[in-house]
Each structure stands twice: as C-alpha cells, then as structure tokens.
Amino acid sequence: MDAESGGGAARAARRKPWSAELLLAYQSLGVVYGDVATSPLYVFKSAFAGGDIEHSAGNEEIYGVLSLVFWTLTLIPLLKYVFFVLRADDHGEGGTFALYSLICRRVRAGLLPDADELAGRREGASPPAPLSAVRAALERHRVLQRLLLLLALLGTCMVIGDGVLTPAVSVFSAVSGLELELDNEQHEYILLPVTCAILVGLFTLQHYGTHRVGFLFAPVVCLWLLCISIIGLYNILHWNPHVYRALSPYYAYKFLQKTQRGGWMSLGGILLCVTGSEAMYADLGHFSQSSIKIAFTSLVYPALILAYMGQAAYISRHHNFENINHIGFYVSVPEKIRWPVLVIAILAAVIGSQAVITGTFSIIKQCCSLSCFPKVKIVHTSSTVHGQIYIPEINWILMILCLAVTIGFRDTKHLTNAQGLAIITVMLVTTCLMSLVIVLCWNNSIVFSLVFLLFFGAIEVLYFSASLVKFREGAWVPIMLSLFFMIMMCVWHYGTIKKYEFDVENKVSISWLLNLGPSLGIVRVRGIGLIHTELMSGIPAIFSHFVTNLPAFHQVLVFLCIKSVPIPHIRPEERFWVGRVGPKQYRLYRVVVRYGYRDVPKDDIEFEKDLVCSIAEFIRCGDSDDQNGSLDGATDHACERLSSISKGLPFQEDDDSEVNGSDSSILSTGKETYQNAVGPKAKRVRFVLPKDAQIDGEVRSELQELTDAREAGMSFITGRAHMKAKSGSGLVKKIAINYIYEFLRRNSRGSVTAANIPHASTLEVGMVCQV
C-alpha cells in the first residue's frame, strides 16, 4: 500500500536507529499502555457480572470467556491497530482528527473556511488523488461532508466520555482489592472514600504536568506487566496447565452457542480487555510506529495473555461464585504478595488514568484549533516534552463528572458498562474513517476497503449491541455525555461558519479603500495597527466601523489573519504569508499566520517580533513573487499576492553606546524606551541586512517607517461580534444562535488570549451580526 499520509521518503528520513526505537518503546509503556495494562483488574468480573451464566463442572464458560478475550485482543489491537491503523498517520500524528484531516485534504471535503487551500500550501504535499466514485460523491454532496464531520465529532465526544469514565473504573477496580482484606461492613465505608480521595488528588495535580514524574511511569507499568505475567504463569502451572486449550476459537463458539443471550450480554464486559487500544494510535505523535509496535507485540500482548490465562486457570479450580469477588483479579493473587500487588495496581491505574486525561486535553485542543470547540485556556506544562498540556476548565469538569459517576454508581458493574460503550463507539468510528482512508488516501481498491469495514465492523457492531443493551445499567452515561458535547460542538462550529459567512458578505471592497487616498481620509498616527480578521481578502467590516466612529489610525496598518489548518504542524519557514494591500504609499499589509492543530503558538513578544521581521523581509524582497511561492488572496478590485516568508529580516536591539553607525550592513532606527527594574533605558532598534544586500531609497524609506512605527508600539484591534439570528429564522436556529452560541461565546476566551496575540494595547470593536 502506498500510504499517502507520511510518504516513504519522509519515513526513511526520520527512521531512527534500533537503540532509539527500543528506548521509545520502553517510554511508551508509561504513556500509551497504562490503561490496557490494568484491564485484567476488571474484565473477568465484568464478563460474569450479569449473573445469567451458570457455571458447569467442565469449565466451558470459563474457557469460552478466555477464548473470546484472546481473540478480541488478537483481532482488534494486534491485527487492526498494529498492522493497519498505525500506518495511517497524519505527518506522524494519530487520532480521530488525524484520519478526518487526511480525508479532508485528499478530497477537499472540509467544512472549515480556507482550510483546504491553506493546508495544501505545504512543501511535499501529496498530489491530487485519482477521481473515484467515493471521492466524487464526497466532493459533490455537502450532506456527506457534514456526516463525515459528525462522525469525527462523535468519536471525539466518546473520547471525552472515556476521559470521565476510565479514571473512575481503573482506580475503583484497583482499590477494590481492599475488599478481600476487610470485613463487609468495613469496606463499604472505606472503598468509596479512598477511591474519591485518589481521584481528587489525580485531577488536582494535573496542573503540575507529567514531565516531573513521567520518568516513573514506564518503570511502574513495566513492573506491573511483569507482575501480572509472573502471577499468571504461576497460576497456569499450579492450578491448570491445560488452560492453553481455551485459546482455540472452538471454545468461544461453544460458549456463545450454549449461553446464547447470557453469552451475548457478557460481550459488554469482555470488550473491556481492549480498553486503551485507541491510545496506541492517538499517542502516535509522541513516539513512532515501530516503537509502539515493538512495545505491544514483545511485552504488553504476551503479558496480558498470560494474565488472563492465569485468572482462568485459577477460577477453573475454584467454583465458588456466590460472591462476584471470587471472579476478580485479586482473588487469584497469592495472599503473601497481595498487598504489594495492590500498591502497584493503584499506581498503574493512576498512570493509565493520567494518560487518558492528557489525551482528552490534547483532542480538545485539536477541536479548538479546527473551530469545533469554544476557545479555552491551554497551559503548556513542559517546554521540552511535546504535547504536555493542561486545560483548567476541562480538568475541573472532568473531575466533577468523574466523582459524580463514582459516587452515583458505587460499583464497577455500572461503570464498566458505561466505559464499554464509549470504547467500542470510538473503535467503530475509527473503522469507518479508516475504510475511507484505504480507498481515498492509499488508493487501494474499494473491495479491500469494504472487506476491512465489514470484517472489523461486524466484530465491533456485535460488541456495540451488547453494550448498548445495558443502557439502563450504566450505558446511558456516555450517551448523555456525548449528546451534550456533540450539541455544544456542532452549535459552536455552525456559529463559527455563520460568522465567517457574515464577514465575507459584509467585507469592504479594496476599491473603496483606494479611493480614500494614501491618508485613507483619516489622521495617520505613529505606530502599527493590527486588525484581526478571519478574511484572507478584502477589508473587514470592523475596520470601516472603527474609522467611521474614530477617524484616526496608525501609520502602518496590518490585516492579520490567523488560520488553523487540518494538518498537525506547520514548519516555521512556512508559517508567515505576507502581501500588500494597495500601493506602497498606503502602508497597508496583509499577514496570514498558519498553525497546525498540534502547533504551540508563540508568546506575545516572540510573535510580535516575528511579525515585524516577516513584513520587513517582504519589503526588502520587493513585490515580486519569491521563490517560496505565492498565494492568491483577493478576488475583487486588486489581486493580492501573498508571499511565503521563510525567514524574517533579523531584528536587533542595542544600547546607544553599542551602535556602530558606520556599519553599512545595518539599517538603524530611532530610539525605543523600555521599562525595567532600574528605570527607562534607551535602546536603538535596527534591522540587520545581508552583507551583499543592495536596497534602493524607496525600500530603505519604507523599512525606516516600519521601524519608526514599531518603535511607537503596536495596537491590536479585534471584533467582538454579538451573533443574532435574523428575523424570520426558525426556532431551532434562534435557540442555537441567540442562546447556546452566545452563551458559549461570552464564556470562552477571545481571539487575543486564545491565539497568544500581543494584547498589551488591545481594543475590541463591538458589532451585531445578523445571520
């Protein structure tokens, strides 16, 4: 298969030596596999929790469940994810949105304004795919594009639901080992408080990030995997050496045939053995395909199989099922080591929960970047570890919901029922999107795509039905959570699109601006004015609204457009696109800044410096198209050409005494005053030109004016749109726009803070948008 997503040459270029791959595989144990590694704590207990299965002396039920667990682990994580899904990386990134962005870029099926065009402006972008019936249908029918987005959002909402349920299930199951050491009256009053205390501590410590204790994650999970492997091997040899026969699919078939409805219901608990499998793909950007494959096939998969076989061997010789705890994990642990195993299990459960919470933060950040989630505060907890972020609002919401379901259900039966539905729904979404990637991005035949969809889809639909039938026993939780987040995300995305369409319809033509003359009919004062707009062409309505009420503006005017594109990362040399609006004497520029959905925006000072340097380099190079390419921006009176600025003109600040005015390679400017602890100190700001640079007087004058304006300072002008549905709109639209979207907008972060744009001097221009 010719996997479009990464490219053979690119993969070869970033191929690592075996020592580096082995180190990454070891590190991935603590980040990727904490959740799936702790699944033996509750799988057998959940499979038999219904009480509809009668156990026979021949152990057909135990062997049947073990056979189903083995083949589920083999077919879904090993076959589906390791051999297929991991290959569909989006420039090294994985997850639901990675698959969605792959499809959108290949078939131009994205609903985000200008996203496809901007995403295509990337060096090494793959050529257009051959026209096929599937691609033509997606490009032609807007309904199919919306369904594709809804499918991606459904998977995202279930991942958020998993972020609520996984910590509760993992910690509760790990702490449940206390039941065997305490009296029935005692553990009822100890188990729940201990679980809640651990959960509160887990969420409270999130703002510190995982990089400070991350080095402990891999050793703890590795120790846990070795522990369950040794215990499993001991139970096999000591209790039932012939349990390996249950690995035959014959026992799974006989189990379902004998138990019928009871066996089908037990599938909802059996599928929990693959919880955390989606993390193998979602965390792909932190590691590599090879390292994740090595860790799973060499350690995680064998350890889990030995653990489940050991539990089955022990249970097959202990048929006292009066208490459901006798089917749990801890009862198969020898009493002498039960307390140490309990401590290791709790640590492994916390680590697995930590990975799920961090993954929830990551996918919400991606949704924010692609205008599918309200802007929230994103804190980067590590300057060196990629992807370590913390979102305060989401963290506390997850904690409250997690405590609510833990206290509300008070047992693992209802919690695992809820978790199972969330897990299998995400897997179903991945299977559907992956089948489209196979035919659209890998250019394989539609027959192969259908075989993949039908084979894995049939297995997952079977598990999905078994989970959905437990709606009244806990499975309603992820459905309600997903419905809530789905409505919020759809309304936000719909409102964002309507706001963009309003801006396009009400933008001012460039000809209107040109007719005003170089002074624009207003007073031009010193400084740089940044007008934030979502438009890549034309003049935003907020500018005309501003100058109409306050007829004065800065000597240098920049229309700043910050775009998030459906690719993971934008290289720094491809981030800034600069163009000129009108003749040179107008001093009007347009700057488009692109960010991938996993990029980290720079802070205020760095962003401001890079912006000025990019404009200066554009001025120095002139208006002709540079060798990096250009992008058509405007469609009205004057065609704007946006040029890619790979490297801005170097920018220096020196004390007056350090400036050598005789250096011909220096374009010096006036003084700029900074406030520090000592007091104001004069600095001379200047651009450093190349040694062989030859610039004429007009370019030098324009650069001089730019630095004079930079010296005077920057002001950021942004629009604060108040959305309102037009009169005559339907009731649903009025509720969505007037109430839900406006509530989300008022309680979300504005474009200034969300994008890390300089906000020392910020002015918001309010407008009412009738949509």
CORPERA-V81673 format. One record per backbone hydrogen bond with DSSP energy under -1.0 kcal/mol. CO is the residue of the C=O (numbers start at 1). NH is the residue of the N-H. E is the energy in kcal/mol with one decimal. If there is no record, write none. Layout:
co=<CO & CO>
nh=<NH & NH>
e=<E & E>
This chain:
co=<1 & 3 & 7 & 8 & 9 & 10 & 17 & 18 & 19 & 20 & 21 & 22 & 23 & 24 & 28 & 28 & 33 & 38 & 39 & 39 & 42 & 43 & 44 & 56 & 59 & 60 & 61 & 62 & 63 & 64 & 65 & 66 & 67 & 68 & 69 & 70 & 71 & 72 & 73 & 74 & 75 & 76 & 77 & 80 & 80 & 81 & 84 & 85 & 87 & 89 & 90 & 93 & 95 & 96 & 97 & 98 & 99 & 100 & 101 & 102 & 103 & 104 & 104 & 112 & 114 & 115 & 116 & 120 & 122 & 132 & 133 & 134 & 135 & 136 & 137 & 141 & 142 & 143 & 144 & 145 & 146 & 147 & 148 & 149 & 150 & 151 & 152 & 153 & 154 & 155 & 156 & 157 & 158 & 159 & 161 & 162 & 165 & 166 & 167 & 168 & 169 & 170 & 171 & 172 & 174 & 175 & 176 & 178 & 183 & 184 & 186 & 187 & 190 & 191 & 192 & 193 & 194 & 195 & 196 & 197 & 198 & 199 & 200 & 201 & 203 & 205 & 206 & 210 & 213 & 214 & 216 & 217 & 218 & 219 & 220 & 221 & 222 & 223 & 224 & 225 & 226 & 227 & 228 & 229 & 230 & 231 & 232 & 233 & 234 & 235 & 240 & 242 & 243 & 244 & 245 & 248 & 249 & 250 & 251 & 252 & 253 & 254 & 255 & 256 & 259 & 260 & 261 & 262 & 265 & 266 & 266 & 267 & 269 & 270 & 271 & 272 & 274 & 277 & 278 & 279 & 281 & 283 & 288 & 289 & 290 & 291 & 292 & 293 & 294 & 295 & 295 & 296 & 299 & 300 & 301 & 302 & 303 & 304 & 305 & 306 & 307 & 308 & 309 & 310 & 311 & 312 & 314 & 315 & 319 & 323 & 324 & 325 & 329 & 330 & 334 & 335 & 337 & 338 & 339 & 340 & 341 & 342 & 343 & 344 & 345 & 346 & 347 & 348 & 349 & 350 & 351 & 352 & 353 & 354 & 355 & 356 & 357 & 358 & 359 & 360 & 361 & 362 & 363 & 364 & 365 & 366 & 367 & 368 & 375 & 379 & 385 & 387 & 388 & 390 & 391 & 392 & 393 & 394 & 395 & 396 & 397 & 398 & 399 & 400 & 401 & 402 & 403 & 404 & 405 & 406 & 411 & 412 & 413 & 414 & 415 & 416 & 417 & 418 & 419 & 420 & 421 & 422 & 423 & 424 & 425 & 426 & 427 & 428 & 429 & 430 & 431 & 432 & 433 & 434 & 435 & 436 & 437 & 437 & 438 & 445 & 446 & 447 & 448 & 449 & 450 & 451 & 452 & 453 & 454 & 455 & 456 & 457 & 458 & 459 & 460 & 461 & 462 & 463 & 464 & 465 & 467 & 468 & 470 & 470 & 471 & 474 & 476 & 477 & 478 & 479 & 480 & 481 & 482 & 483 & 484 & 485 & 486 & 487 & 488 & 489 & 490 & 491 & 492 & 493 & 494 & 495 & 496 & 497 & 498 & 499 & 500 & 501 & 502 & 508 & 509 & 510 & 511 & 513 & 514 & 517 & 519 & 523 & 525 & 527 & 528 & 529 & 530 & 531 & 539 & 540 & 540 & 541 & 542 & 543 & 544 & 545 & 546 & 550 & 551 & 553 & 556 & 557 & 558 & 559 & 560 & 561 & 563 & 565 & 567 & 568 & 571 & 572 & 575 & 576 & 577 & 578 & 579 & 583 & 584 & 587 & 588 & 589 & 590 & 591 & 592 & 593 & 595 & 596 & 603 & 604 & 605 & 606 & 607 & 608 & 609 & 610 & 611 & 612 & 613 & 613 & 614 & 615 & 616 & 617 & 626 & 629 & 631 & 640 & 642 & 643 & 650 & 652 & 654 & 655 & 656 & 660 & 663 & 665 & 667 & 670 & 672 & 674 & 681 & 683 & 684 & 686 & 687 & 690 & 696 & 697 & 698 & 699 & 700 & 701 & 702 & 703 & 704 & 705 & 706 & 707 & 708 & 709 & 713 & 715 & 716 & 717 & 718 & 720 & 722 & 724 & 726 & 730 & 731 & 732 & 733 & 734 & 735 & 735 & 736 & 737 & 739 & 740 & 741 & 742 & 743 & 750 & 751 & 752 & 761 & 763 & 765 & 767 & 769>
nh=<3 & 7 & 11 & 12 & 13 & 14 & 21 & 22 & 23 & 24 & 25 & 26 & 27 & 28 & 32 & 33 & 37 & 41 & 42 & 43 & 46 & 47 & 48 & 59 & 63 & 64 & 65 & 66 & 67 & 68 & 69 & 70 & 71 & 72 & 73 & 74 & 75 & 76 & 78 & 79 & 80 & 81 & 82 & 84 & 85 & 86 & 87 & 88 & 89 & 91 & 93 & 90 & 99 & 100 & 101 & 102 & 103 & 104 & 105 & 106 & 107 & 108 & 109 & 115 & 118 & 119 & 120 & 122 & 125 & 136 & 137 & 138 & 139 & 140 & 141 & 145 & 146 & 147 & 148 & 149 & 150 & 151 & 152 & 153 & 154 & 155 & 156 & 157 & 158 & 159 & 160 & 161 & 162 & 163 & 165 & 166 & 169 & 170 & 171 & 172 & 173 & 174 & 175 & 176 & 177 & 178 & 179 & 182 & 187 & 188 & 189 & 191 & 194 & 195 & 196 & 197 & 198 & 199 & 200 & 201 & 202 & 203 & 204 & 205 & 206 & 208 & 209 & 214 & 216 & 217 & 220 & 221 & 222 & 223 & 224 & 225 & 226 & 227 & 228 & 229 & 230 & 231 & 232 & 233 & 234 & 235 & 236 & 237 & 238 & 239 & 243 & 245 & 246 & 247 & 248 & 251 & 253 & 254 & 255 & 256 & 257 & 258 & 259 & 260 & 262 & 264 & 265 & 266 & 268 & 269 & 270 & 271 & 272 & 273 & 274 & 275 & 277 & 280 & 282 & 283 & 284 & 286 & 292 & 293 & 294 & 295 & 296 & 297 & 298 & 299 & 300 & 301 & 303 & 304 & 305 & 306 & 307 & 308 & 309 & 310 & 311 & 312 & 313 & 314 & 315 & 316 & 317 & 318 & 321 & 326 & 327 & 328 & 332 & 333 & 337 & 338 & 341 & 342 & 343 & 344 & 345 & 346 & 347 & 348 & 349 & 350 & 351 & 352 & 353 & 354 & 355 & 356 & 357 & 358 & 359 & 360 & 361 & 362 & 363 & 364 & 365 & 366 & 367 & 368 & 369 & 370 & 372 & 371 & 749 & 390 & 388 & 389 & 381 & 379 & 395 & 396 & 397 & 398 & 399 & 400 & 401 & 402 & 403 & 404 & 405 & 406 & 407 & 408 & 409 & 410 & 415 & 416 & 417 & 418 & 419 & 420 & 421 & 422 & 423 & 424 & 425 & 426 & 427 & 428 & 429 & 430 & 431 & 432 & 433 & 434 & 435 & 436 & 437 & 438 & 439 & 440 & 441 & 442 & 444 & 449 & 450 & 451 & 452 & 453 & 454 & 455 & 456 & 457 & 458 & 459 & 460 & 461 & 462 & 463 & 464 & 465 & 466 & 467 & 468 & 469 & 470 & 471 & 473 & 475 & 476 & 477 & 480 & 481 & 482 & 483 & 484 & 485 & 486 & 487 & 488 & 489 & 490 & 491 & 492 & 493 & 494 & 495 & 496 & 497 & 498 & 499 & 500 & 501 & 502 & 503 & 504 & 505 & 506 & 539 & 513 & 514 & 515 & 516 & 517 & 520 & 522 & 553 & 555 & 556 & 715 & 558 & 717 & 560 & 508 & 543 & 544 & 545 & 546 & 547 & 548 & 549 & 550 & 552 & 523 & 525 & 529 & 589 & 531 & 591 & 533 & 593 & 595 & 567 & 597 & 598 & 574 & 575 & 594 & 645 & 592 & 643 & 590 & 586 & 587 & 557 & 581 & 559 & 579 & 561 & 577 & 563 & 565 & 599 & 607 & 608 & 609 & 610 & 611 & 612 & 613 & 614 & 615 & 616 & 617 & 649 & 618 & 619 & 620 & 621 & 629 & 644 & 642 & 633 & 631 & 578 & 688 & 686 & 684 & 658 & 659 & 663 & 666 & 689 & 687 & 685 & 683 & 681 & 674 & 672 & 654 & 652 & 667 & 693 & 700 & 701 & 702 & 703 & 704 & 705 & 706 & 707 & 708 & 709 & 710 & 711 & 712 & 713 & 528 & 530 & 763 & 532 & 765 & 767 & 769 & 771 & 729 & 734 & 735 & 736 & 737 & 738 & 739 & 740 & 741 & 742 & 743 & 744 & 745 & 746 & 747 & 754 & 755 & 757 & 716 & 718 & 720 & 722 & 724>
e=<-1.2 & -1.1 & -2.3 & -2.3 & -2.1 & -1.7 & -2.1 & -2.6 & -1.9 & -2.3 & -2.5 & -2.1 & -2.4 & -2.3 & -2.8 & -1.1 & -1.9 & -1.6 & -1.8 & -1.4 & -2.2 & -2.4 & -1.6 & -1.4 & -2.6 & -2.2 & -2.3 & -2.3 & -2.6 & -2.3 & -2.6 & -2.6 & -2.4 & -2.2 & -2.5 & -1.8 & -2.6 & -2.2 & -1.5 & -2.0 & -1.8 & -2.0 & -1.8 & -1.1 & -2.5 & -2.5 & -1.5 & -1.8 & -1.2 & -1.0 & -1.3 & -3.1 & -1.7 & -2.1 & -2.7 & -2.0 & -2.1 & -2.5 & -2.4 & -1.7 & -2.2 & -1.4 & -1.1 & -1.4 & -2.3 & -2.7 & -1.8 & -2.3 & -1.8 & -2.9 & -2.0 & -2.1 & -2.4 & -1.8 & -2.3 & -1.2 & -2.1 & -2.4 & -2.2 & -2.0 & -2.7 & -2.2 & -2.0 & -2.7 & -2.3 & -2.0 & -2.0 & -2.8 & -2.1 & -1.7 & -2.0 & -2.3 & -2.3 & -1.7 & -2.0 & -2.9 & -2.7 & -2.9 & -2.2 & -2.0 & -2.4 & -2.2 & -2.6 & -1.3 & -1.1 & -2.4 & -1.8 & -1.2 & -2.6 & -1.1 & -1.3 & -2.3 & -2.2 & -2.1 & -2.6 & -2.4 & -2.2 & -2.2 & -2.6 & -2.2 & -2.4 & -2.3 & -2.4 & -1.8 & -1.0 & -1.3 & -1.8 & -1.3 & -1.8 & -1.1 & -2.0 & -2.4 & -2.7 & -2.7 & -2.4 & -2.6 & -2.3 & -2.2 & -2.6 & -1.7 & -2.4 & -2.5 & -2.2 & -2.6 & -2.5 & -2.5 & -2.2 & -2.3 & -2.5 & -2.5 & -1.6 & -1.6 & -1.9 & -1.7 & -1.7 & -1.3 & -2.1 & -2.5 & -2.1 & -2.2 & -2.3 & -2.3 & -2.7 & -1.8 & -1.7 & -2.6 & -2.5 & -1.6 & -1.4 & -1.2 & -2.0 & -2.2 & -1.1 & -2.0 & -1.8 & -1.5 & -2.1 & -1.4 & -2.8 & -2.2 & -1.5 & -1.3 & -2.1 & -2.3 & -2.7 & -2.3 & -1.9 & -2.6 & -2.2 & -1.4 & -2.2 & -3.1 & -2.2 & -2.4 & -2.1 & -2.4 & -2.2 & -2.5 & -2.4 & -2.4 & -2.1 & -2.3 & -2.4 & -2.2 & -2.7 & -2.1 & -1.3 & -1.3 & -1.3 & -1.9 & -1.8 & -1.2 & -1.5 & -1.5 & -1.3 & -1.1 & -2.1 & -2.1 & -2.1 & -2.3 & -2.6 & -2.1 & -2.2 & -2.6 & -2.5 & -2.3 & -2.2 & -2.6 & -2.3 & -2.5 & -2.0 & -1.6 & -2.5 & -2.5 & -2.2 & -1.9 & -2.2 & -2.2 & -2.2 & -1.9 & -2.1 & -1.9 & -2.0 & -2.4 & -2.2 & -1.6 & -3.3 & -1.5 & -2.1 & -2.5 & -1.2 & -1.2 & -1.3 & -3.1 & -2.6 & -2.2 & -1.8 & -2.8 & -2.1 & -2.4 & -2.4 & -2.7 & -2.7 & -2.1 & -2.3 & -1.9 & -2.8 & -2.4 & -2.3 & -2.1 & -1.0 & -2.8 & -1.7 & -1.9 & -2.6 & -2.7 & -1.4 & -1.6 & -2.5 & -2.4 & -1.7 & -1.7 & -1.9 & -2.0 & -2.2 & -2.3 & -2.3 & -2.3 & -2.6 & -2.6 & -1.9 & -1.2 & -2.1 & -2.3 & -1.3 & -2.8 & -1.9 & -2.2 & -2.3 & -1.6 & -2.3 & -2.4 & -2.3 & -2.4 & -3.2 & -2.6 & -1.9 & -1.7 & -1.9 & -1.4 & -2.4 & -2.6 & -1.7 & -1.7 & -2.7 & -2.6 & -1.6 & -1.7 & -2.9 & -1.6 & -1.3 & -1.1 & -1.2 & -2.1 & -1.4 & -1.6 & -2.5 & -2.6 & -2.6 & -2.4 & -2.2 & -2.5 & -2.9 & -2.2 & -2.0 & -2.7 & -2.7 & -2.5 & -2.2 & -2.4 & -2.8 & -2.8 & -2.3 & -2.3 & -2.4 & -2.4 & -2.1 & -2.5 & -2.2 & -2.1 & -2.3 & -2.4 & -1.9 & -2.5 & -1.0 & -2.6 & -1.9 & -1.0 & -1.4 & -2.1 & -1.9 & -3.1 & -2.5 & -1.7 & -2.3 & -3.0 & -3.8 & -2.4 & -3.5 & -1.2 & -1.0 & -2.2 & -2.0 & -2.7 & -1.7 & -1.1 & -2.4 & -2.9 & -1.7 & -3.0 & -2.8 & -2.6 & -3.3 & -2.4 & -2.5 & -2.9 & -2.5 & -2.1 & -2.0 & -2.2 & -2.2 & -1.2 & -2.1 & -2.4 & -3.0 & -3.2 & -2.7 & -1.4 & -1.7 & -2.4 & -2.3 & -3.0 & -2.6 & -2.9 & -2.2 & -2.9 & -2.3 & -1.3 & -2.5 & -2.5 & -2.2 & -2.7 & -2.4 & -2.0 & -2.4 & -2.2 & -1.9 & -2.4 & -2.2 & -2.1 & -2.1 & -2.3 & -2.4 & -2.3 & -1.6 & -1.4 & -2.7 & -2.2 & -2.1 & -2.7 & -1.9 & -2.4 & -4.0 & -1.3 & -1.1 & -1.6 & -1.4 & -2.6 & -1.9 & -1.2 & -2.4 & -1.8 & -1.6 & -3.0 & -2.3 & -3.1 & -2.5 & -1.7 & -2.3 & -2.3 & -2.1 & -2.7 & -2.5 & -2.2 & -2.0 & -2.5 & -2.2 & -2.2 & -2.5 & -2.4 & -1.5 & -1.1 & -2.3 & -3.2 & -3.0 & -2.9 & -3.0 & -1.6 & -2.4 & -2.2 & -1.8 & -2.1 & -2.4 & -2.5 & -2.8 & -2.0 & -1.1 & -2.4 & -3.0 & -1.1 & -2.1 & -2.4 & -2.9 & -2.4 & -1.4 & -2.4 & -1.4 & -2.2 & -3.1 & -2.4 & -2.6 & -3.2 & -2.4>
